[in-house]
Amino acid sequence: MKNSRWWQMAAGLACMASISSPQYVWTLFTPMLKTEFGTSAAALQVTFSLLIVLQTLFSPIQGWIGRHVAARTLIMAGVALTGLSWVVTAQVHSLNMLYLSYGILGGAGTGIVYVGVVSLLMQWFPERRGMAAGAAAAGYGMGAMLTTFPISYMLAASGWRETMGAFGVVIIAAGLVAAWFLKVPAFSSLEQASPSEEEGYSTSFVVKTPLFWVMFLMMATMATSGLMVTSQLAQIANDFNVAHLTILGMAALPLAMTLDRIANGLTRPLFGWISDHLGRERTMAFAFTLEAIALTCWLALAHHPVAFVLLSGVVFLGWGEIFSLFPATLTDTFGTKDASRNYGLLYMAQGVGAVFGGPLAAWMHQASGNWHPVFACAIGGDLLTALLAILVLKPMRHRFMRGRV
């Protein structure tokens, strides 16, 4: 059984990697798309927000469907939708159609796969949920590392339409092969979970608790800063005149994106594992403060290409762990009874962050003419969330858990 679950981990990570490009290489397409559709950065970033919002809004629906459809079948459908969104986008000729294909269709597909894989792996590793959720999220965070340079080169050689169509087919093929090996664990794999955890609380109860909404606020605040960087890294690099500079013969922008994917992936199981030993809230406070410091240093040194690349990686090291810490904390608190739907609702916080970190951040940059107000809001949000973890979330969780005993 133990060997079987590690094979499930590998298959889940491969599924996550296959559908990560729509979110994490979006910024590479934005310069060409702005020219193609003759639109502003704020209007174009609505596409990215729709991708994340639909991804998160579909999550609770996915949790409900997952009760009636086999996990493997559902995840395979999500992979197919994700790849199809790129194939269709390669043929569109208007901004509204871009919203529909890349944003809405892609968001639904990635949402199905993301929540499905996270929920499945937490079932396989009930005694190490922080590690399991972090590892699953790492597959999503690191997956685009494999496609960043190939997509960058193909964009330069063939344009965005050919690139998106070709890699849409790659998404479908790679994801379907990986998803074929997924399965739900037998009851014996849950033997280390306590009876109270196996029963847990229903979603209708969870959403009525102030504790859930504190977590939602914290995750939305943290998502804003990370998605601001994810969606607009190319624009930031252009504004600081480092996009076309090279480091060791490699272009600074795709190099930064590749390092970001590595950091964004490693941080998820790393901080998930740390939180399993040191506690969720203390780990949150440390990681969120780390991101605030990294953003401050990045803004100050962004004109230097080496600093730009290295510090962008540290930013993601302090951000990506939200996708392991929050689902693990949620399931620790409310049990596994409705874990998939509960996390689906909490995951909607990322959709809120996508609105603030996408078009609203682009509008703020456009209105002010620089990135300082945008970074100031992100840094302030990081520090606020670090304080909330220790001063609000920890005592609230302690009282709630004490009442469960």
C-alpha positions as CSV (number, residue, x, y, z in Angstrom):
1,M,0.0,0.0,0.0
2,K,2.8,2.4,0.9
3,N,4.5,1.8,-2.4
4,S,1.2,2.2,-4.2
5,R,0.6,5.6,-2.7
6,W,4.0,6.9,-3.8
7,W,3.1,5.9,-7.4
8,Q,-0.1,7.9,-6.9
9,M,1.9,10.9,-5.8
10,A,4.0,10.6,-8.9
11,A,0.9,10.4,-11.2
12,G,-0.7,13.3,-9.4
13,L,2.4,15.5,-9.8
14,A,2.5,14.7,-13.5
15,C,-1.2,15.7,-13.9
16,M,-0.5,19.0,-12.1
17,A,2.6,19.7,-14.2
18,S,0.6,19.2,-17.4
19,I,-2.0,21.9,-16.6
20,S,0.3,24.5,-15.0
21,S,1.3,26.4,-18.2
22,P,-1.9,28.4,-18.6
23,Q,-1.3,30.2,-15.3
24,Y,2.5,30.4,-15.1
25,V,3.5,31.2,-18.7
26,W,0.6,33.6,-19.4
27,T,3.0,36.6,-18.9
28,L,5.1,35.4,-21.9
29,F,2.1,35.8,-24.2
30,T,0.9,39.2,-22.9
31,P,3.2,41.5,-25.1
32,M,2.1,39.8,-28.3
33,L,-1.6,39.6,-27.2
34,K,-1.6,43.4,-26.4
35,T,-0.4,44.1,-29.9
36,E,-2.7,41.5,-31.6
37,F,-5.9,42.8,-29.9
38,G,-4.9,46.5,-29.6
39,T,-5.9,46.6,-25.9
40,S,-4.6,47.9,-22.6
41,A,-2.7,45.9,-20.0
42,A,-5.6,46.1,-17.6
43,A,-8.2,44.9,-20.1
44,L,-5.9,42.0,-21.2
45,Q,-5.3,41.0,-17.6
46,V,-9.0,40.3,-17.2
47,T,-8.2,37.1,-19.2
48,F,-5.8,36.0,-16.4
49,S,-8.3,36.9,-13.7
50,L,-11.1,34.9,-15.4
51,L,-8.7,31.9,-15.6
52,I,-8.1,32.0,-11.8
53,V,-11.7,33.0,-10.9
54,L,-13.2,30.2,-12.9
55,Q,-10.6,27.8,-11.6
56,T,-11.6,28.7,-8.1
57,L,-15.3,29.1,-8.6
58,F,-15.4,25.6,-10.2
59,S,-13.6,24.1,-7.2
60,P,-16.7,23.5,-5.0
61,I,-18.6,22.2,-8.0
62,Q,-15.8,19.8,-8.6
63,G,-16.0,18.7,-5.0
64,W,-19.7,17.9,-5.5
65,I,-19.2,16.2,-8.8
66,G,-16.4,14.1,-7.3
67,R,-18.9,12.4,-5.1
68,H,-20.7,10.9,-8.2
69,V,-17.9,10.6,-10.8
70,A,-14.7,8.6,-10.5
71,A,-11.7,10.8,-9.6
72,R,-9.7,9.6,-12.6
73,T,-12.5,10.3,-15.1
74,L,-13.1,13.7,-13.7
75,I,-9.4,14.7,-13.7
76,M,-9.0,13.4,-17.3
77,A,-11.9,15.6,-18.4
78,G,-10.2,18.6,-16.7
79,V,-7.0,17.9,-18.5
80,A,-8.8,17.7,-21.8
81,L,-10.6,21.0,-21.2
82,T,-7.3,22.7,-20.2
83,G,-5.5,21.7,-23.4
84,L,-8.6,22.4,-25.5
85,S,-8.6,26.0,-24.2
86,W,-5.2,26.6,-25.7
87,V,-6.1,24.9,-29.0
88,V,-9.3,27.1,-29.3
89,T,-7.4,30.3,-28.2
90,A,-5.0,29.8,-31.1
91,Q,-7.9,30.5,-33.4
92,V,-9.6,33.5,-31.7
93,H,-9.6,37.0,-33.2
94,S,-11.3,39.1,-30.5
95,L,-10.7,40.0,-26.9
96,N,-14.1,38.6,-25.8
97,M,-13.3,35.3,-27.4
98,L,-9.9,35.3,-25.6
99,Y,-11.8,35.8,-22.3
100,L,-14.1,32.8,-23.2
101,S,-11.5,30.4,-24.4
102,Y,-8.3,31.1,-22.4
103,G,-10.1,32.5,-19.3
104,I,-13.3,30.6,-18.8
105,L,-12.7,27.3,-20.5
106,G,-9.1,27.1,-19.2
107,G,-10.2,28.1,-15.7
108,A,-12.8,25.3,-15.5
109,G,-10.3,22.7,-16.7
110,T,-7.5,23.6,-14.4
111,G,-9.9,23.9,-11.4
112,I,-11.1,20.4,-12.0
113,V,-7.6,18.9,-12.0
114,Y,-6.2,21.0,-9.2
115,V,-8.7,20.4,-6.5
116,G,-9.2,16.8,-7.7
117,V,-5.5,15.9,-7.3
118,V,-5.0,17.8,-4.0
119,S,-8.0,16.0,-2.5
120,L,-7.0,12.6,-3.8
121,L,-3.4,12.8,-2.5
122,M,-4.6,14.0,0.9
123,Q,-6.6,10.8,1.1
124,W,-3.6,8.8,0.3
125,F,-1.5,10.5,3.0
126,P,-3.9,11.2,5.9
127,E,-1.1,11.4,8.5
128,R,1.0,13.9,6.4
129,R,-1.6,16.2,4.8
130,G,0.8,19.2,4.8
131,M,3.3,17.3,2.9
132,A,0.8,15.8,0.5
133,A,-1.0,19.1,-0.3
134,G,2.4,20.8,-0.7
135,A,3.7,18.1,-3.0
136,A,0.6,18.2,-5.2
137,A,0.7,22.0,-5.3
138,A,4.5,21.7,-6.1
139,G,3.6,19.8,-9.3
140,Y,1.5,22.7,-10.3
141,G,4.0,25.4,-9.3
142,M,7.0,23.7,-10.9
143,G,5.3,22.2,-14.0
144,A,5.7,25.2,-16.2
145,M,9.5,25.1,-15.6
146,L,9.5,22.4,-18.3
147,T,7.7,24.6,-20.8
148,T,9.0,28.2,-20.1
149,F,12.1,28.1,-22.4
150,P,10.5,26.0,-25.2
151,I,7.5,28.3,-25.3
152,S,9.7,31.4,-25.2
153,Y,11.8,30.1,-28.1
154,M,8.7,29.0,-30.1
155,L,7.0,32.4,-29.5
156,A,10.0,34.2,-31.0
157,A,10.2,31.8,-34.0
158,S,6.6,31.1,-34.8
159,G,4.3,33.5,-33.0
160,W,1.7,33.1,-30.3
161,R,-1.0,31.2,-32.3
162,E,1.2,28.3,-33.4
163,T,2.8,28.1,-30.0
164,M,-0.4,28.0,-28.1
165,G,-2.0,25.4,-30.5
166,A,1.0,23.1,-30.3
167,F,1.4,23.2,-26.6
168,G,-2.4,22.7,-26.1
169,V,-2.0,19.3,-27.7
170,V,1.0,18.6,-25.5
171,I,-1.1,19.5,-22.4
172,I,-3.8,17.0,-23.4
173,A,-1.4,14.1,-24.3
174,A,0.8,14.4,-21.2
175,G,-2.1,15.0,-18.8
176,L,-4.2,12.1,-20.0
177,V,-1.4,9.6,-19.8
178,A,-0.6,10.7,-16.2
179,A,-4.3,10.7,-15.1
180,W,-4.8,7.2,-16.3
181,F,-2.8,5.8,-13.4
182,L,-4.8,7.6,-10.6
183,K,-7.2,5.8,-8.3
184,V,-9.0,6.3,-5.0
185,P,-7.4,4.6,-1.9
186,A,-9.0,1.6,-0.2
187,F,-10.2,2.3,3.3
188,S,-7.1,0.7,4.8
189,S,-5.0,3.6,3.6
190,L,-7.0,5.8,6.0
191,E,-6.3,3.7,9.0
192,Q,-4.0,6.3,10.6
193,A,-6.7,9.0,10.6
194,S,-8.7,9.4,13.8
195,P,-12.5,8.7,13.7
196,S,-13.3,12.3,14.4
197,E,-11.2,13.4,11.5
198,E,-12.8,10.8,9.2
199,E,-16.2,12.2,10.1
200,G,-15.4,15.9,10.4
201,Y,-17.8,18.7,9.6
202,S,-20.1,19.4,6.7
203,T,-19.5,22.3,4.4
204,S,-22.8,23.9,5.5
205,F,-21.3,24.1,9.0
206,V,-17.8,25.1,8.0
207,V,-19.0,28.2,6.0
208,K,-20.9,29.5,9.0
209,T,-17.8,29.7,11.2
210,P,-15.7,32.9,11.6
211,L,-12.6,30.7,11.6
212,F,-13.2,29.7,7.9
213,W,-13.6,33.3,6.8
214,V,-10.4,34.3,8.6
215,M,-8.6,31.7,6.6
216,F,-10.4,32.9,3.5
217,L,-9.3,36.5,4.1
218,M,-5.7,35.5,4.7
219,M,-5.5,33.3,1.6
220,A,-7.0,36.0,-0.6
221,T,-4.6,38.6,0.7
222,M,-1.6,36.4,0.1
223,A,-2.9,35.3,-3.3
224,T,-3.0,38.9,-4.4
225,S,0.7,39.6,-4.1
226,G,1.8,36.3,-5.7
227,L,-0.6,36.6,-8.6
228,M,0.4,40.2,-9.2
229,V,3.9,38.9,-9.9
230,T,2.8,35.8,-11.8
231,S,0.5,37.7,-14.2
232,Q,2.7,40.8,-14.8
233,L,6.3,39.6,-14.6
234,A,6.9,40.4,-18.2
235,Q,5.6,44.0,-17.8
236,I,7.7,44.4,-14.6
237,A,10.8,43.2,-16.4
238,N,10.1,45.5,-19.4
239,D,9.6,48.5,-17.1
240,F,12.8,47.9,-15.3
241,N,14.7,47.3,-18.6
242,V,15.9,43.8,-17.8
243,A,13.5,41.7,-20.0
244,H,16.0,41.5,-22.9
245,L,19.2,41.4,-20.9
246,T,21.1,38.1,-20.7
247,I,22.7,36.2,-17.8
248,L,25.2,33.5,-18.8
249,G,23.8,33.6,-22.3
250,M,20.2,33.2,-21.2
251,A,17.5,35.8,-21.4
252,A,16.7,37.3,-18.0
253,L,12.9,37.0,-18.2
254,P,12.5,33.2,-19.0
255,L,15.4,32.5,-16.7
256,A,13.6,34.3,-13.9
257,M,10.4,32.5,-14.7
258,T,12.2,29.1,-14.6
259,L,13.8,29.9,-11.2
260,D,10.4,31.1,-10.0
261,R,8.8,27.8,-10.9
262,I,11.5,25.9,-9.0
263,A,11.1,28.0,-5.9
264,N,7.3,28.0,-6.2
265,G,7.4,24.2,-6.4
266,L,10.0,23.5,-3.7
267,T,8.3,25.9,-1.1
268,R,5.1,23.9,-1.1
269,P,6.3,20.5,0.2
270,L,9.1,22.3,2.2
271,F,6.8,24.5,4.2
272,G,4.1,21.8,4.3
273,W,6.7,19.5,6.0
274,I,7.9,22.3,8.3
275,S,4.3,23.0,9.4
276,D,3.7,19.3,10.1
277,H,6.5,19.7,12.8
278,L,6.4,23.3,13.9
279,G,2.7,24.2,13.6
280,R,0.7,25.8,10.8
281,E,0.4,29.3,12.1
282,R,4.1,29.8,13.1
283,T,5.1,28.5,9.6
284,M,2.6,30.9,8.0
285,A,4.0,33.9,9.9
286,F,7.6,33.1,8.9
287,A,6.8,32.5,5.2
288,F,4.6,35.5,4.7
289,T,7.2,37.8,6.3
290,L,9.8,36.3,4.0
291,E,7.8,37.3,1.0
292,A,7.3,40.8,2.3
293,I,11.1,41.2,2.7
294,A,11.7,39.7,-0.7
295,L,9.3,42.0,-2.4
296,T,10.9,45.0,-0.7
297,C,14.4,44.0,-1.8
298,W,13.2,43.1,-5.3
299,L,11.7,46.5,-5.9
300,A,14.9,48.2,-4.7
301,L,17.2,46.1,-6.8
302,A,15.0,45.2,-9.8
303,H,17.1,47.2,-12.4
304,H,20.0,44.7,-11.9
305,P,19.4,41.6,-14.0
306,V,21.0,39.1,-11.6
307,A,19.1,40.6,-8.6
308,F,15.9,40.6,-10.6
309,V,16.2,36.9,-11.4
310,L,17.3,35.8,-7.9
311,L,14.9,37.9,-5.9
312,S,12.0,37.0,-8.0
313,G,12.7,33.4,-6.9
314,V,12.8,34.4,-3.3
315,V,9.4,36.1,-3.7
316,F,7.9,32.8,-4.9
317,L,9.6,30.9,-2.2
318,G,7.7,33.0,0.3
319,W,4.4,32.8,-1.6
320,G,3.7,29.4,-3.1
321,E,3.4,27.6,0.3
322,I,-0.1,29.0,0.7
323,F,-1.3,26.1,-1.4
324,S,0.0,23.6,1.1
325,L,-0.5,25.5,4.4
326,F,-4.1,26.5,4.0
327,P,-5.6,23.2,2.8
328,A,-3.7,21.3,5.5
329,T,-4.8,23.8,8.2
330,L,-8.4,23.6,6.9
331,T,-8.5,19.8,6.9
332,D,-6.8,19.6,10.3
333,T,-9.5,21.9,11.7
334,F,-12.7,20.6,10.1
335,G,-11.8,17.0,9.2
336,T,-12.1,15.0,6.0
337,K,-15.9,14.5,5.7
338,D,-16.3,17.3,3.2
339,A,-12.6,18.1,2.7
340,S,-12.8,18.4,-1.1
341,R,-15.8,20.9,-1.0
342,N,-14.4,22.7,2.0
343,Y,-11.1,23.3,0.2
344,G,-12.9,24.1,-3.0
345,L,-14.6,27.0,-1.2
346,L,-11.4,28.2,0.4
347,Y,-9.6,28.0,-2.9
348,M,-12.0,30.6,-4.2
349,A,-9.9,33.1,-2.2
350,Q,-7.4,32.8,-5.0
351,G,-10.0,34.1,-7.4
352,V,-10.4,37.2,-5.2
353,G,-6.6,37.6,-5.3
354,A,-6.6,37.3,-9.1
355,V,-8.8,40.3,-9.5
356,F,-6.7,42.5,-7.2
357,G,-3.4,41.1,-8.5
358,G,-4.4,41.1,-12.2
359,P,-6.4,43.9,-13.8
360,L,-6.6,46.2,-10.7
361,A,-2.8,46.0,-10.2
362,A,-2.4,46.8,-13.9
363,W,-4.8,49.7,-13.6
364,M,-2.9,51.0,-10.5
365,H,0.4,50.8,-12.3
366,Q,-1.1,52.5,-15.4
367,A,-2.6,55.3,-13.2
368,S,0.5,56.0,-11.2
369,G,3.1,55.4,-13.8
370,N,5.2,53.1,-11.6
371,W,5.1,49.9,-9.6
372,H,5.7,51.4,-6.1
373,P,2.0,51.7,-5.1
374,V,1.4,48.2,-6.3
375,F,4.3,46.7,-4.4
376,A,3.4,48.7,-1.3
377,C,0.0,47.2,-1.2
378,A,1.4,43.7,-1.7
379,I,4.0,44.1,1.0
380,G,1.5,45.5,3.5
381,G,-0.9,42.6,2.8
382,D,1.9,40.1,3.4
383,L,2.8,41.6,6.8
384,L,-0.8,41.9,7.8
385,T,-1.4,38.2,7.0
386,A,1.7,37.2,9.0
387,L,0.3,39.0,12.0
388,L,-3.2,37.5,11.6
389,A,-1.7,34.0,11.6
390,I,-0.2,34.5,15.1
391,L,-2.6,36.9,16.7
392,V,-6.0,35.8,15.3
393,L,-5.9,32.4,13.5
394,K,-3.9,30.6,16.1
395,P,-6.0,31.4,19.2
396,M,-9.2,30.9,17.2
397,R,-8.1,27.5,16.0
398,H,-7.0,26.6,19.6
399,R,-10.5,27.4,21.0
400,F,-12.3,25.6,18.2
401,M,-10.1,22.4,18.5
402,R,-10.5,22.4,22.2
403,G,-14.3,22.5,21.8
404,R,-14.1,19.4,19.5
405,V,-12.5,17.2,22.1
